[in-house]
Amino acid sequence: MHVGLDYRLMDGTVATSADTYEDASRAAAVGGTTTIIDFAVQVEGEGLMEPLERRLRDIGPSAVDVALHCW
């Protein structure tokens, strides 16, 4: 998954994916998926805990289980 993640485009601008955990997880559940895996992305200067804690707050409304891959 790529829920609410920023993407740096070739021209240097940044676009954010439009999904939220609420709508992405409900779509997964309707399709029979019981677990989604998403990224906990570090920004420059962060350790591993900050992005993990941020994403753990984000996944609250998820309708399915969520695993996070720290990056």
C-alpha positions in Angstrom: 0.0 0.0 0.0 1.0 3.6 -0.3 -1.6 5.3 1.9 -1.2 9.1 2.2 2.5 9.1 1.2 4.4 11.9 -0.5 5.9 11.3 -3.9 8.7 13.6 -5.3 8.0 14.0 -9.0 10.5 14.3 -11.8 10.1 18.1 -11.8 10.8 18.4 -8.1 7.2 18.9 -6.9 5.6 16.7 -4.3 2.3 14.9 -4.7 0.5 13.1 -1.9 -1.5 9.9 -2.5 -5.2 10.5 -1.8 -6.1 7.4 0.1 -6.6 7.3 3.8 -6.5 4.2 6.0 -10.2 4.3 6.3 -11.0 4.2 2.6 -8.0 2.0 1.5 -8.7 -0.6 4.2 -12.4 -0.7 3.4 -11.6 -1.3 -0.2 -9.2 -4.1 0.8 -11.8 -5.7 3.0 -14.5 -5.6 0.2 -12.0 -7.4 -2.0 -11.4 -10.1 0.7 -8.0 -8.8 2.0 -7.6 -9.0 5.7 -4.1 -7.4 6.1 -2.5 -4.5 4.3 1.2 -3.6 4.5 2.3 0.0 4.3 5.4 2.1 4.8 6.5 4.1 7.8 8.8 6.6 5.9 11.5 8.5 7.6 12.2 12.1 6.8 15.8 13.4 6.9 17.1 13.4 10.4 14.5 11.0 11.9 15.2 7.7 13.6 13.0 4.7 13.2 10.6 5.5 16.1 9.2 8.8 14.8 7.8 7.5 11.5 6.5 4.4 13.2 4.7 6.4 15.9 3.2 8.7 13.3 1.9 5.8 11.2 0.5 4.0 14.3 -1.6 7.1 14.9 -2.8 7.1 11.2 -3.9 3.4 11.2 -6.6 3.9 13.9 -9.6 3.9 11.5 -8.4 0.9 9.5 -11.0 -1.8 8.8 -8.3 -4.5 8.4 -5.0 -5.4 10.1 -2.1 -3.3 9.2 1.6 -4.2 9.1 4.2 -1.5 8.7 7.5 -1.6 6.9 10.0 1.0 8.2 12.0 2.7 5.6 
